[in-house]
């Protein structure tokens, strides 16, 4: 499954172009701060396996007024490099590749 072009942003990492996207609105459990924000990344020209990155931040649109920082392109670039080192092959078809960077996230008390 590929990312929709609408709402996605391009990023170039080490000479390769990718597209990444965050959900505009949080899921129900993200809105309640029970789970962290996630983003999806794919190869820009040959979409294959989607990278799903779980951050250590709550979603910016959470309902709990919990402070959250936005996901920056540099964060996405670092996640892409980490996933590539762990074996993500973006142009090859397959199941989503999950990268868990949620260490330090604590659900809403």
Secondary structure, DSSP 8 states (H G I E B T S, - for coil): ----STT-EEEEETTEEEEEEE-SS--HHHHTTSS--EEEEEESSS--S-EEEE-SS--TT-TT--------HHHHHHHHHHHHHTT--TTS--S-EEEE--TT-----
